[in-house]
Amino acid sequence: MTGYRNLFLVAMMALVSACQSDIGPINEEPLEPQSSWQVIQQQILEPNCVDCHSAGTSFAKESGLVLTADVAYDQLVGRDPKNRAALNDGLELLGTEGLPSLAKSFLWEKINVLDYEHLYNDHPGYGSLMPLGSKPLTNGELEYIRKWIVEGAPEDGFVADVELLNDSTRFDPIDNEFVELSEPQSGLSFHLGPFTVHPNNEREFFYYWPLQNSEEIYATRFESSMRSGSHHFIFYKFAEDAERPAPFEYRDFRTPQGAPIFETYRSVEDQIFVWGTQWPRTDYSLPEGVALRIEANQGLDLNAHYVNYSNEPYEGEIYANIHTVSKDKVTHIADNLFLNNTDFNLPANKKTTITKTYDFNKRINVLNLWSHAHKRMEEFRVYIKGGSREGELVYYTNDWEHPPLIEFDPPLVLNQGQGLQCEATYFNESNSDIQFGLLSEDEMMILFGMYY
């Protein structure tokens, strides 16, 4: 019996071995990712991209990109895109320089559904958003990839919190169309227009809206929805002793023929920046416990700027909300950075880089930064000045129309004596020198931000 038993055991072991060779090890657990890159590969690329981007598929041949685990990192990092339009624009598939690489990444252009209008309107030669024919990546997946790229897109090490992937919400471009916003449960609601933007012209105006608030207001969230063609929308308030303009009237900077209206210029001399955007649809919330204070008996000057390069007039229109909380919900009062360099000259037919440094006389916790310039701006960089992080790049964009709002969580701490150095590069292809001005044909060099 012993011999038969041994033969039986040997036969069973052989059978199990054969079965394992066919179906893989029994109860094998998925390998734990060893880096942020492996998280991206296993949890984002494989379920969303690999079916199309595998060796031999038509999609892989067309794009020159295979995303299976054995080759994906080398296929992405340090390579030029096969797309001719993206290559001519100086993009790479993915670089390792942090913020500059995010702005120059063809991969990010193709997956960032949050900026789909930029892809389709400004770069039609780049093709379609990815994944093709499927739902876009979730907001959590996009934020995880964005964080990884900003940290240098390393192959090894964890540089992004995997908890980000818990955000399974998805951006829907349909929801981003111009719509009337619902009024906030607690807060303020505003509506401008419709108003006419004349052909081959720019229209910028102010519209004073008294708040009739007998007590302070604590703002924690800002929303806006704008018809296409907008360059920016901004809320301003006024200094305490400023003369207020007439309410609910359009105060244009220029006539339809382009002549300046000096009364409008005089009416904005004592303004204080509150919040603004250059995106058609915006929804920004301050961190929990942080609020921007609007003093009692204030009013807001609503500033809209539309640009119409066509031969036909069109209508502009804006909805905006400010969400508020009670004072007992606030632990930090936010304030605004408005760092505006107006003293520069851009010589004709020349590329020029302008640098401006701003020092702070107190410790501040920076919550976000975003830049503002006009169409001749090629790059806008912001570095930390002073301290142990001297020279660290904390902001970058090469998009003058839709510059990103970069949030810092935790806040970017700048101690007394430290500062921010702004460096903007412009190419003035015209035959005339260009200086600071309000038209898109002029230039600007502004850094906005919030801090406490």
ChimeraX attribute file (.defattr): number of C-alpha atoms within 10 A of each C-alpha:
attribute: neighborCount
match mode: 1-to-1
recipient: residues
	/A:1	6
	/A:2	7
	/A:3	8
	/A:4	9
	/A:5	10
	/A:6	11
	/A:7	12
	/A:8	12
	/A:9	12
	/A:10	12
	/A:11	12
	/A:12	12
	/A:13	12
	/A:14	12
	/A:15	12
	/A:16	14
	/A:17	13
	/A:18	12
	/A:19	13
	/A:20	12
	/A:21	10
	/A:22	9
	/A:23	8
	/A:24	11
	/A:25	12
	/A:26	9
	/A:27	6
	/A:28	7
	/A:29	7
	/A:30	7
	/A:31	8
	/A:32	9
	/A:33	14
	/A:34	12
	/A:35	16
	/A:36	23
	/A:37	23
	/A:38	20
	/A:39	19
	/A:40	17
	/A:41	21
	/A:42	18
	/A:43	14
	/A:44	19
	/A:45	21
	/A:46	15
	/A:47	10
	/A:48	19
	/A:49	18
	/A:50	19
	/A:51	16
	/A:52	19
	/A:53	23
	/A:54	19
	/A:55	17
	/A:56	10
	/A:57	12
	/A:58	12
	/A:59	16
	/A:60	17
	/A:61	15
	/A:62	11
	/A:63	12
	/A:64	15
	/A:65	22
	/A:66	25
	/A:67	22
	/A:68	20
	/A:69	15
	/A:70	9
	/A:71	13
	/A:72	18
	/A:73	19
	/A:74	14
	/A:75	17
	/A:76	20
	/A:77	18
	/A:78	13
	/A:79	14
	/A:80	20
	/A:81	22
	/A:82	16
	/A:83	17
	/A:84	13
	/A:85	15
	/A:86	21
	/A:87	15
	/A:88	9
	/A:89	10
	/A:90	13
	/A:91	23
	/A:92	22
	/A:93	25
	/A:94	26
	/A:95	26
	/A:96	18
	/A:97	14
	/A:98	21
	/A:99	22
	/A:100	21
	/A:101	23
	/A:102	29
	/A:103	23
	/A:104	21
	/A:105	24
	/A:106	25
	/A:107	19
	/A:108	21
	/A:109	24
	/A:110	19
	/A:111	20
	/A:112	22
	/A:113	22
	/A:114	17
	/A:115	17
	/A:116	18
	/A:117	15
	/A:118	16
	/A:119	20
	/A:120	14
	/A:121	9
	/A:122	11
	/A:123	14
	/A:124	11
	/A:125	13
	/A:126	17
	/A:127	13
	/A:128	15
	/A:129	19
	/A:130	19
	/A:131	16
	/A:132	14
	/A:133	8
	/A:134	10
	/A:135	12
	/A:136	21
	/A:137	21
	/A:138	18
	/A:139	19
	/A:140	18
	/A:141	23
	/A:142	22
	/A:143	18
	/A:144	22
	/A:145	24
	/A:146	18
	/A:147	20
	/A:148	23
	/A:149	26
	/A:150	21
	/A:151	18
	/A:152	18
	/A:153	24
	/A:154	18
	/A:155	15
	/A:156	11
	/A:157	12
	/A:158	17
	/A:159	18
	/A:160	20
	/A:161	12
	/A:162	14
	/A:163	9
	/A:164	16
	/A:165	19
	/A:166	11
	/A:167	13
	/A:168	12
	/A:169	12
	/A:170	16
	/A:171	17
	/A:172	13
	/A:173	13
	/A:174	7
	/A:175	9
	/A:176	16
	/A:177	14
	/A:178	17
	/A:179	15
	/A:180	14
	/A:181	16
	/A:182	10
	/A:183	15
	/A:184	14
	/A:185	8
	/A:186	13
	/A:187	17
	/A:188	16
	/A:189	16
	/A:190	14
	/A:191	15
	/A:192	17
	/A:193	11
	/A:194	12
	/A:195	13
	/A:196	13
	/A:197	21
	/A:198	20
	/A:199	16
	/A:200	13
	/A:201	17
	/A:202	23
	/A:203	24
	/A:204	22
	/A:205	17
	/A:206	25
	/A:207	20
	/A:208	21
	/A:209	18
	/A:210	17
	/A:211	14
	/A:212	10
	/A:213	13
	/A:214	10
	/A:215	11
	/A:216	14
	/A:217	24
	/A:218	23
	/A:219	25
	/A:220	22
	/A:221	19
	/A:222	20
	/A:223	19
	/A:224	25
	/A:225	23
	/A:226	26
	/A:227	18
	/A:228	18
	/A:229	18
	/A:230	23
	/A:231	23
	/A:232	20
	/A:233	23
	/A:234	17
	/A:235	21
	/A:236	20
	/A:237	24
	/A:238	20
	/A:239	13
	/A:240	12
	/A:241	7
	/A:242	13
	/A:243	12
	/A:244	20
	/A:245	19
	/A:246	13
	/A:247	14
	/A:248	14
	/A:249	12
	/A:250	18
	/A:251	20
	/A:252	21
	/A:253	21
	/A:254	17
	/A:255	12
	/A:256	15
	/A:257	8
	/A:258	11
	/A:259	9
	/A:260	13
	/A:261	13
	/A:262	11
	/A:263	11
	/A:264	17
	/A:265	13
	/A:266	10
	/A:267	16
	/A:268	18
	/A:269	12
	/A:270	15
	/A:271	17
	/A:272	16
	/A:273	17
	/A:274	20
	/A:275	17
	/A:276	20
	/A:277	24
	/A:278	22
	/A:279	21
	/A:280	21
	/A:281	20
	/A:282	15
	/A:283	14
	/A:284	13
	/A:285	14
	/A:286	17
	/A:287	14
	/A:288	11
	/A:289	15
	/A:290	20
	/A:291	26
	/A:292	23
	/A:293	19
	/A:294	18
	/A:295	16
	/A:296	13
	/A:297	14
	/A:298	20
	/A:299	21
	/A:300	23
	/A:301	25
	/A:302	22
	/A:303	20
	/A:304	23
	/A:305	23
	/A:306	23
	/A:307	21
	/A:308	19
	/A:309	12
	/A:310	11
	/A:311	10
	/A:312	10
	/A:313	14
	/A:314	16
	/A:315	15
	/A:316	21
	/A:317	21
	/A:318	24
	/A:319	21
	/A:320	24
	/A:321	21
	/A:322	23
	/A:323	19
	/A:324	20
	/A:325	16
	/A:326	12
	/A:327	14
	/A:328	7
	/A:329	12
	/A:330	18
	/A:331	11
	/A:332	15
	/A:333	14
	/A:334	21
	/A:335	18
	/A:336	19
	/A:337	17
	/A:338	15
	/A:339	17
	/A:340	15
	/A:341	16
	/A:342	13
	/A:343	11
	/A:344	16
	/A:345	13
	/A:346	23
	/A:347	18
	/A:348	15
	/A:349	13
	/A:350	13
	/A:351	15
	/A:352	16
	/A:353	15
	/A:354	16
	/A:355	15
	/A:356	16
	/A:357	15
	/A:358	14
	/A:359	16
	/A:360	13
	/A:361	11
	/A:362	11
	/A:363	14
	/A:364	19
	/A:365	16
	/A:366	22
	/A:367	23
	/A:368	20
	/A:369	22
	/A:370	24
	/A:371	29
	/A:372	22
	/A:373	24
	/A:374	21
	/A:375	17
	/A:376	21
	/A:377	24
	/A:378	18
	/A:379	19
	/A:380	28
	/A:381	20
	/A:382	24
	/A:383	19
	/A:384	23
	/A:385	21
	/A:386	18
	/A:387	13
	/A:388	9
	/A:389	12
	/A:390	13
	/A:391	14
	/A:392	14
	/A:393	17
	/A:394	18
	/A:395	23
	/A:396	26
	/A:397	25
	/A:398	18
	/A:399	19
	/A:400	19
	/A:401	18
	/A:402	21
	/A:403	20
	/A:404	21
	/A:405	17
	/A:406	16
	/A:407	17
	/A:408	14
	/A:409	10
	/A:410	10
	/A:411	15
	/A:412	16
	/A:413	15
	/A:414	22
	/A:415	16
	/A:416	14
	/A:417	14
	/A:418	22
	/A:419	22
	/A:420	23
	/A:421	21
	/A:422	24
	/A:423	17
	/A:424	24
	/A:425	19
	/A:426	21
	/A:427	18
	/A:428	20
	/A:429	14
	/A:430	13
	/A:431	10
	/A:432	11
	/A:433	14
	/A:434	17
	/A:435	16
	/A:436	18
	/A:437	12
	/A:438	14
	/A:439	16
	/A:440	16
	/A:441	14
	/A:442	16
	/A:443	24
	/A:444	25
	/A:445	24
	/A:446	18
	/A:447	21
	/A:448	18
	/A:449	19
	/A:450	21
	/A:451	20
	/A:452	17
